[in-house]
Amino acid sequence: MVKIILTFTALSMALSMVMGHGVHGLEKRATATCSTVYKPVAAGAYPALDCTPFVQDPQVQTWLKLVDFTKTPVYPPSKDGVCPTDLTTIPKDQCWWTCQKCEAPGDITSCPKTGTWGLTYDEILWTLVICTHASRKNSARVHFGPPKFATNNPQVLSTTKQYALSHSSLLDACLPCLDGPSPDSPRLYDNLLAHKQKATLFIVGSRAISFPATLKRAYADGHQIAIHTWSHPSMTSLTNQQIVAELKWTEKAIFDTIGVTPLYWRPPYGDVDNRVRNIATQLGYKTSIWTQDFDTDDWNIPGGTATAQSVVATFQSWLAKIPTMSTGFIVLEHDLFPQEVDVSVNGILPIAYATKNLVMQPIAQCLSDGKPYKEGAGTFQLLPSNNGTTSNSTTGPTVISGSGDKSSNAAVSISVSSGASVLMAVAVMTALC
């Protein structure tokens, strides 16, 4: 058996800097530990964590009957959500958000009212797999994200060895590491609670069953709980049946943990097209993304290609745009790494709390939806229309007094990493890795 103990932040920074990963690399699960051999899920159990569930399972077969696939548009699955070199090869009616910047009529990308920030966190998953091999006693192969990110880079291997406190040269083994909710998520929740602030939390199914106490705490605090898939894949890369399995297993995991069925979902990386939307809609879900180009870039802080100062500056630049916007906004932000939570609780949130007339709300609140779950309101409380979860109407360095000019139609959303969480002027934050 191989036991590998890593210093999370230090290693993640080294890997990010060496390998130059964007959001797809940082938040993507490792696929090396996912079996290709189908085994039925036992009664009362769940699929393998962080792996796309098998569609042969009897439970999935039952869920498939909920969708009329003859009504689902036919587009070939993408290659891990990556856009083709020639974008003109994508059918215009595919409305692929990632590559065509296309928003469908039902997409939630902003809050209707000006000066409103839809606050959201993405509870995203991050998996690191270290493989040691008997043939290379003093080396390790690092799998960071999907197989194409696997590396034998000497600098990465050196970093890995530095933090591997023990290993075996006798066995070949792969250990998935650091794929849980961020230990700093409760710190973010504490901050929100202290300011009586609620947010929308997009939950990865694998994290829901791995860290039920964290999810129960978030729900008890009155945050809106939403779906962020089972294993955090690029949804356009999946088959129709896999899409159903990813969504429904997550729904079940959340229901089994807190007793409610979310009606809102967010595609990982915002990777959605009309095929994926159709299936999600038939299952009863509302597709929630974020405002185009409202990415705080906070996920690049651990890798050293962004700083807390640059993230805060980006947020402040959005606040300056509010007077020209005809809607609120949703921002992408994360809370997987300590640095991401730090910039939220010490940088972005204090500015937001102090900004006059900025209203911060969960998505359901900004849409005046008092029933974000199939069962109804749950612990979510819909406040009067003129009373945001937090309305900073007294003092603050920034004053929002927009004219409602319809020349701008932006919205902001902040997402947190799977195990991670996020913020936004309607900011959507998500946090369970």
C-alpha positions as CSV (number, residue, x, y, z in Angstrom):
1,M,0.0,0.0,0.0
2,V,1.3,3.4,-0.8
3,K,0.7,6.3,1.6
4,I,1.4,9.8,0.2
5,I,0.9,12.9,2.3
6,L,1.0,16.2,0.5
7,T,1.0,19.8,1.5
8,F,-2.0,20.8,-0.5
9,T,-1.4,24.4,-1.3
10,A,2.3,24.1,-1.9
11,L,2.0,21.2,-4.3
12,S,-1.0,22.6,-6.1
13,M,0.9,25.8,-6.7
14,A,3.9,24.0,-8.1
15,L,1.7,21.8,-10.3
16,S,-0.3,24.8,-11.6
17,M,2.8,26.8,-12.3
18,V,4.7,24.0,-14.0
19,M,1.8,22.7,-16.1
20,G,0.1,26.0,-16.8
21,H,-3.5,24.7,-16.3
22,G,-6.5,26.9,-16.7
23,V,-9.8,26.2,-15.0
24,H,-10.2,23.0,-16.9
25,G,-7.0,21.6,-15.5
26,L,-7.4,22.9,-12.0
27,E,-10.9,21.7,-11.3
28,K,-11.0,18.6,-13.4
29,R,-11.1,15.2,-11.8
30,A,-8.5,12.6,-12.4
31,T,-9.9,9.7,-14.4
32,A,-7.1,7.2,-13.8
33,T,-8.9,5.6,-10.8
34,C,-12.2,5.2,-12.6
35,S,-13.0,1.6,-13.5
36,T,-14.2,0.7,-16.9
37,V,-15.8,-2.5,-15.6
38,Y,-19.4,-2.2,-14.7
39,K,-20.5,-3.3,-11.2
40,P,-24.0,-2.7,-10.0
41,V,-24.4,-0.1,-7.3
42,A,-25.5,-1.9,-4.1
43,A,-28.8,-1.0,-2.4
44,G,-28.3,2.1,-0.4
45,A,-24.9,2.8,-1.9
46,Y,-23.7,5.3,-4.6
47,P,-21.5,5.1,-7.7
48,A,-17.7,5.4,-7.4
49,L,-16.7,8.9,-6.2
50,D,-15.7,11.4,-8.9
51,C,-16.3,9.0,-11.8
52,T,-19.1,9.3,-14.3
53,P,-21.7,6.7,-13.2
54,F,-22.4,3.6,-15.4
55,V,-25.6,3.9,-17.3
56,Q,-26.2,0.1,-17.2
57,D,-27.2,0.4,-13.5
58,P,-30.9,-0.4,-12.9
59,Q,-31.3,2.9,-11.0
60,V,-30.1,4.9,-14.0
61,Q,-32.2,2.8,-16.3
62,T,-35.3,3.8,-14.3
63,W,-34.3,7.5,-14.5
64,L,-33.8,7.3,-18.3
65,K,-37.5,6.7,-18.6
66,L,-38.1,10.3,-17.4
67,V,-36.6,11.6,-20.6
68,D,-38.0,11.5,-24.1
69,F,-34.8,11.4,-26.1
70,T,-36.7,11.7,-29.4
71,K,-37.2,15.4,-28.4
72,T,-33.5,15.9,-27.6
73,P,-31.3,17.6,-30.3
74,V,-28.6,15.5,-31.8
75,Y,-25.1,16.9,-31.6
76,P,-22.0,14.7,-31.3
77,P,-20.4,14.8,-27.8
78,S,-17.4,17.1,-27.5
79,K,-13.9,16.1,-26.8
80,D,-13.7,16.9,-23.1
81,G,-15.5,20.2,-23.7
82,V,-12.7,21.7,-25.8
83,C,-13.8,23.9,-28.7
84,P,-12.8,22.9,-32.2
85,T,-10.2,25.0,-34.0
86,D,-12.7,26.1,-36.6
87,L,-15.7,27.4,-34.7
88,T,-17.7,27.7,-37.9
89,T,-18.1,23.9,-37.8
90,I,-20.4,24.2,-34.8
91,P,-24.1,24.3,-35.8
92,K,-25.5,27.7,-34.9
93,D,-28.6,26.1,-33.3
94,Q,-26.3,24.0,-30.9
95,C,-26.0,27.2,-28.7
96,W,-22.8,25.9,-27.0
97,W,-22.1,28.4,-24.2
98,T,-18.4,27.5,-23.9
99,C,-17.5,27.9,-27.6
100,Q,-20.3,30.1,-29.1
101,K,-20.9,32.3,-26.1
102,C,-24.5,31.5,-26.7
103,E,-27.2,31.9,-24.0
104,A,-30.5,30.1,-24.4
105,P,-33.7,31.8,-23.4
106,G,-34.0,29.7,-20.2
107,D,-30.4,30.2,-19.1
108,I,-30.0,32.1,-15.8
109,T,-26.9,34.3,-16.2
110,S,-28.0,37.5,-14.4
111,C,-30.5,38.9,-11.8
112,P,-33.3,40.9,-13.3
113,K,-32.9,44.0,-11.1
114,T,-30.0,46.4,-11.5
115,G,-27.6,46.6,-8.6
116,T,-28.2,43.0,-7.6
117,W,-25.5,40.5,-7.2
118,G,-26.5,36.8,-7.4
119,L,-24.2,35.3,-4.8
120,T,-23.1,31.8,-5.6
121,Y,-20.4,29.2,-4.8
122,D,-19.4,26.2,-6.8
123,E,-18.7,23.2,-4.6
124,I,-16.2,21.8,-7.1
125,L,-14.0,18.7,-7.0
126,W,-10.3,18.7,-7.4
127,T,-8.5,15.4,-7.6
128,L,-4.9,14.6,-7.7
129,V,-3.7,11.1,-8.4
130,I,-0.1,10.1,-7.5
131,C,1.0,6.8,-9.0
132,T,4.2,5.1,-7.8
133,H,5.7,2.3,-9.9
134,A,7.9,-0.6,-8.8
135,S,10.0,-0.1,-12.0
136,R,10.8,3.5,-10.8
137,K,11.7,3.3,-7.2
138,N,12.3,7.0,-6.7
139,S,9.9,8.4,-9.1
140,A,6.2,9.0,-9.3
141,R,3.8,9.7,-12.2
142,V,1.4,12.5,-11.5
143,H,-2.1,12.6,-12.9
144,F,-3.6,16.0,-12.6
145,G,-7.0,16.2,-14.2
146,P,-7.9,14.0,-17.2
147,P,-5.3,11.7,-18.8
148,K,-4.0,14.4,-21.2
149,F,-2.7,16.2,-18.1
150,A,-0.6,13.2,-16.9
151,T,3.0,14.1,-16.7
152,N,6.5,12.8,-16.2
153,N,7.8,16.4,-16.0
154,P,11.0,16.2,-13.8
155,Q,10.1,19.4,-11.9
156,V,6.6,18.1,-11.1
157,L,8.1,14.7,-10.0
158,S,10.7,16.5,-7.9
159,T,7.9,18.5,-6.2
160,T,5.9,15.3,-5.6
161,K,8.8,13.4,-4.1
162,Q,9.5,16.4,-1.8
163,Y,6.1,16.1,-0.2
164,A,5.7,12.3,-0.4
165,L,6.6,11.3,3.2
166,S,6.4,7.6,2.5
167,H,6.0,5.3,-0.5
168,S,6.4,1.7,-1.4
169,S,8.6,0.4,-4.2
170,L,6.9,-3.0,-4.1
171,L,3.4,-2.2,-5.3
172,D,2.0,-0.2,-8.2
173,A,-0.7,2.0,-6.8
174,C,-2.7,5.1,-7.6
175,L,-4.1,7.2,-4.8
176,P,-6.7,9.9,-5.4
177,C,-5.8,12.8,-3.0
178,L,-7.4,16.0,-1.9
179,D,-10.8,15.5,-3.6
180,G,-12.9,16.6,-0.6
181,P,-14.7,19.8,0.3
182,S,-12.4,22.7,1.2
183,P,-11.5,22.8,4.9
184,D,-11.9,26.5,4.5
185,S,-15.5,26.4,3.4
186,P,-16.9,26.6,7.0
187,R,-14.8,29.8,7.3
188,L,-16.6,31.3,4.4
189,Y,-20.0,30.1,5.8
190,D,-19.1,31.8,9.1
191,N,-18.5,35.0,7.3
192,L,-21.8,34.9,5.5
193,L,-23.6,33.9,8.6
194,A,-22.1,36.8,10.6
195,H,-23.5,39.2,7.9
196,K,-26.8,37.4,7.6
197,Q,-25.9,36.7,4.0
198,K,-27.3,33.8,2.0
199,A,-25.8,32.4,-1.2
200,T,-26.5,29.7,-3.8
201,L,-24.2,26.7,-3.4
202,F,-23.8,24.3,-6.3
203,I,-23.0,20.9,-4.9
204,V,-21.0,18.1,-6.5
205,G,-22.7,14.8,-5.6
206,S,-19.5,13.0,-4.7
207,R,-18.8,15.7,-2.2
208,A,-22.3,15.5,-0.7
209,I,-21.9,12.0,0.4
210,S,-18.2,12.4,1.4
211,F,-18.9,15.5,3.6
212,P,-22.5,15.4,4.6
213,A,-22.0,17.5,7.7
214,T,-20.7,20.4,5.6
215,L,-23.8,20.2,3.3
216,K,-26.1,19.9,6.3
217,R,-24.6,23.0,7.9
218,A,-25.0,25.0,4.6
219,Y,-28.6,23.9,4.3
220,A,-29.3,24.7,8.0
221,D,-27.9,28.1,7.5
222,G,-30.5,28.8,4.9
223,H,-28.4,28.8,1.8
224,Q,-29.9,27.7,-1.5
225,I,-28.6,24.2,-2.4
226,A,-28.3,23.4,-6.1
227,I,-26.8,20.6,-8.3
228,H,-23.3,20.7,-9.8
229,T,-23.2,17.1,-11.2
230,W,-21.8,13.9,-9.7
231,S,-18.2,14.0,-10.9
232,H,-17.7,17.5,-12.4
233,P,-17.3,16.5,-16.1
234,S,-17.6,18.6,-19.2
235,M,-21.2,17.9,-19.8
236,T,-21.1,18.3,-23.6
237,S,-18.6,15.4,-23.7
238,L,-21.1,12.9,-22.3
239,T,-23.7,10.7,-23.9
240,N,-27.4,11.5,-23.3
241,Q,-27.6,8.6,-20.8
242,Q,-24.5,9.8,-18.9
243,I,-25.9,13.3,-18.6
244,V,-29.0,11.8,-16.8
245,A,-26.8,9.7,-14.5
246,E,-24.6,12.7,-13.5
247,L,-27.6,14.8,-12.6
248,K,-29.9,12.3,-11.0
249,W,-27.2,10.6,-8.8
250,T,-26.4,14.1,-7.5
251,E,-30.0,14.9,-6.9
252,K,-30.3,11.6,-4.9
253,A,-27.2,12.3,-2.9
254,I,-28.4,15.7,-1.9
255,F,-31.9,14.5,-1.1
256,D,-30.6,11.6,1.0
257,T,-28.4,14.1,3.0
258,I,-30.8,17.1,3.5
259,G,-34.2,15.8,2.4
260,V,-34.9,18.2,-0.5
261,T,-34.6,18.0,-4.3
262,P,-32.9,21.0,-5.9
263,L,-34.5,22.5,-9.0
264,Y,-31.4,24.5,-10.0
265,W,-28.2,23.2,-11.5
266,R,-24.9,24.6,-12.9
267,P,-22.9,22.8,-15.7
268,P,-19.2,22.5,-14.7
269,Y,-17.1,25.1,-16.5
270,G,-20.3,26.5,-17.9
271,D,-20.1,23.7,-20.5
272,V,-23.6,23.3,-21.8
273,D,-25.4,23.3,-25.2
274,N,-28.9,22.7,-26.4
275,R,-28.6,18.9,-26.1
276,V,-27.5,19.1,-22.5
277,R,-30.1,21.8,-21.7
278,N,-32.9,19.8,-23.2
279,I,-32.2,16.8,-21.0
280,A,-31.8,18.9,-17.9
281,T,-35.0,20.7,-18.6
282,Q,-36.9,17.4,-19.1
283,L,-35.6,16.3,-15.7
284,G,-37.1,19.5,-14.2
285,Y,-33.9,21.5,-13.7
286,K,-33.2,25.2,-14.3
287,T,-29.8,25.9,-16.0
288,S,-27.8,28.5,-14.0
289,I,-24.5,29.8,-15.3
290,W,-22.9,33.2,-14.7
291,T,-22.5,36.5,-16.6
292,Q,-20.2,36.2,-19.6
293,D,-16.7,37.5,-18.8
294,F,-17.5,37.9,-15.0
295,D,-14.7,35.5,-13.9
296,T,-12.8,36.7,-10.9
297,D,-9.8,34.5,-11.9
298,D,-9.4,33.6,-8.2
299,W,-8.7,30.0,-9.2
300,N,-5.4,31.2,-10.6
301,I,-4.1,32.5,-7.2
302,P,-2.8,29.2,-6.0
303,G,-0.8,28.8,-9.2
304,G,0.7,32.2,-8.9
305,T,-0.7,33.6,-12.2
306,A,-3.2,35.8,-10.3
307,T,-3.0,37.6,-7.0
308,A,-5.5,38.7,-4.4
309,Q,-4.9,42.2,-5.5
310,S,-5.7,41.5,-9.1
311,V,-8.8,39.6,-8.2
312,V,-10.1,42.4,-6.0
313,A,-9.2,44.9,-8.8
314,T,-11.3,42.9,-11.2
315,F,-14.2,42.9,-8.8
316,Q,-14.0,46.6,-8.3
317,S,-13.9,47.2,-12.1
318,W,-17.3,45.3,-12.3
319,L,-18.7,47.5,-9.6
320,A,-17.9,50.5,-11.8
321,K,-19.9,49.0,-14.6
322,I,-23.1,48.6,-12.6
323,P,-24.5,52.0,-13.4
324,T,-24.5,51.2,-17.1
325,M,-26.1,47.8,-16.7
326,S,-29.8,47.0,-17.3
327,T,-29.7,43.9,-15.0
328,G,-27.9,42.6,-12.0
329,F,-25.0,40.2,-12.4
330,I,-23.6,36.8,-11.4
331,V,-19.9,36.2,-10.8
332,L,-17.6,33.2,-10.9
333,E,-15.6,32.7,-7.8
334,H,-14.2,29.7,-5.8
335,D,-13.3,28.6,-2.3
336,L,-11.4,25.3,-2.8
337,F,-8.0,26.8,-1.7
338,P,-7.4,28.9,1.4
339,Q,-6.2,31.7,-0.8
340,E,-9.6,31.8,-2.6
341,V,-11.5,32.0,0.7
342,D,-9.0,34.6,1.9
343,V,-9.7,36.9,-1.1
344,S,-13.4,36.4,-0.6
345,V,-13.7,37.1,3.2
346,N,-10.8,39.6,3.3
347,G,-11.2,41.3,-0.1
348,I,-14.3,40.9,-2.1
349,L,-17.0,40.5,0.6
350,P,-15.9,43.4,2.7
351,I,-16.0,45.7,-0.4
352,A,-19.4,44.3,-1.3
353,Y,-20.8,44.7,2.3
354,A,-19.7,48.3,2.3
355,T,-20.9,49.2,-1.2
356,K,-24.0,51.4,-1.0
357,N,-27.1,50.0,-2.7
358,L,-25.5,46.8,-3.7
359,V,-27.9,44.0,-3.0
360,M,-26.5,40.5,-2.6
361,Q,-28.8,37.5,-2.9
362,P,-29.0,33.8,-3.8
363,I,-30.2,33.2,-7.3
364,A,-33.7,32.0,-6.2
365,Q,-34.1,35.3,-4.2
366,C,-33.1,37.5,-7.1
367,L,-35.6,35.7,-9.3
368,S,-38.3,35.9,-6.6
369,D,-38.6,32.1,-6.5
370,G,-39.7,31.0,-3.1
371,K,-39.6,27.3,-4.0
372,P,-36.1,26.3,-5.1
373,Y,-36.7,22.7,-4.3
374,K,-39.2,20.2,-5.6
375,E,-40.6,19.9,-2.1
376,G,-41.0,23.7,-1.8
377,A,-39.0,26.2,0.2
378,G,-37.1,24.0,2.6
379,T,-34.9,26.2,4.9
380,F,-34.8,28.9,2.2
381,Q,-36.7,32.0,3.0
382,L,-37.9,34.3,0.3
383,L,-37.6,37.9,1.5
384,P,-39.8,40.9,0.4
385,S,-38.8,42.1,-3.1
386,N,-37.2,45.3,-1.8
387,N,-35.2,43.5,0.9
388,G,-32.1,41.7,-0.4
389,T,-30.4,39.1,1.7
390,T,-27.9,41.9,2.3
391,S,-28.7,45.4,1.1
392,N,-25.9,47.8,1.9
393,S,-27.9,51.0,2.0
394,T,-26.0,53.0,4.6
395,T,-22.3,53.6,4.0
396,G,-19.6,52.5,1.7
397,P,-16.9,53.7,-0.7
398,T,-18.9,52.8,-3.8
399,V,-22.3,54.2,-4.7
400,I,-24.4,52.4,-7.3
401,S,-26.8,54.8,-9.0
402,G,-27.4,53.4,-12.5
403,S,-29.6,54.9,-15.1
404,G,-30.8,51.5,-16.2
405,D,-29.2,52.0,-19.6
406,K,-30.2,49.0,-21.7
407,S,-27.0,49.2,-23.7
408,S,-25.5,46.7,-21.3
409,N,-27.1,43.4,-20.3
410,A,-24.4,41.8,-18.1
411,A,-24.8,39.7,-15.0
412,V,-22.2,38.4,-12.5
413,S,-21.7,35.0,-10.8
414,I,-19.0,33.7,-8.6
415,S,-18.2,30.0,-8.4
416,V,-16.3,28.0,-5.8
417,S,-14.2,24.9,-6.5
418,S,-15.6,21.4,-6.1
419,G,-15.0,21.1,-2.7
420,A,-14.8,24.8,-3.4
421,S,-17.0,27.9,-3.1
422,V,-17.6,31.4,-4.7
423,L,-19.1,35.0,-4.9
424,M,-21.0,38.1,-7.2
425,A,-23.7,42.0,-8.3
426,V,-25.8,39.1,-8.7
427,A,-23.0,36.8,-7.8
428,V,-23.4,33.1,-7.8
429,M,-21.0,31.3,-5.5
430,T,-20.4,27.6,-5.3
431,A,-18.1,25.7,-2.9
432,L,-18.0,22.0,-2.3
433,C,-15.0,20.3,-3.9
